[in-house]
Amino acid sequence: MRHTRAHTANRRSHHGLKVARFVACKDCGTQHLMHRVCLKCGKYRGRLVVDVLKKTVKAAKKAEARKEAKKEAAKPETKKRGATK
């Protein structure tokens, strides 16, 4: 059966996007999404849920390792003299 424009629009009236709601963290004061862990301090409702310091240290170590690997790959390989067939 054919759906008229009015009935289709009535059905789709609930499909609108909602604006993200932010609240201030009680511990550090930064803005974060409601009902989610604060990305700055890692706390949710006063409890430490994510160890942010551990994550940043791990990310820094990984970035340093990536940087070292890139340096090693960029070095031209030197051929040894006198080792010819």
N, C-alpha and C positions, 0 to 999 in steps of 0.2 A: 504494500500500500504506500501511496505517496505521502510524504511528510511535508506539511506546509512550512513556509519560512518561519512563521510565528511559533509553531510547535518546536521546530529545530532550535530556534533562538532561546526559547524557554528552557529547553534541556541543557543548552550550552551556557546558560547564565551562571552556572556554578563552576565553570572551567577556568575562571579568571585567576591570574597569578596573584599571590599575596606577597606583600612586602616583608622582607626578612626583619625579624624583631631582635634588636640588640639590647643587652643590659650591661651594666657596669659590674665588673668582678668585685666581690666584697673584700678580697685580699689585696689585689694589686691595682684595682681601679680601671683597668683597660676594658674596652668594649668587646663582648663576645656574643655569639648567638645564644638565645635562650635554651635552657635544658641541654647545654653542651659544655664540655670541659674548656676552661680558659686556656688558650694556646700560649699565653705569656708565662703563667705560673704553674699550670698543670693541675689546678684544683677544681673540684666540682662540689658545691654545697659544703665548703669548708674542709673537705678531705683531699689529700694529695692522691690523685688518680694516675697521673702521668709524670714520670721523672724527666722534666724538661732539660735539666742540666746534663743528664746522662745522654739524652738524645742529641743535644748540641755538640757535646764532646765527640760522640760517635760520628756525627755528620762532618765535623771538622777533620777528624782523622781520615775519613773516607775521601774527602776532597784533597787532602794532602797526598794521600797515596795515589790518587788519580793524577795529580799534578806531577809527581815523581815518575809515574809510568809514561806520561806524555813526554817528559824530558828525555827519558831513556830511549823512547821510540824516535825522537827527533835527532839523536846523535848519529852521525854517519859512521858506518862501520869501517874500520881501517884494515887494510889487507897487510899481512905480514910479508916482508920482503925476504926473498931467498927461498921461499916455500913454493917453488914452481915445479911442475911435472916435467 
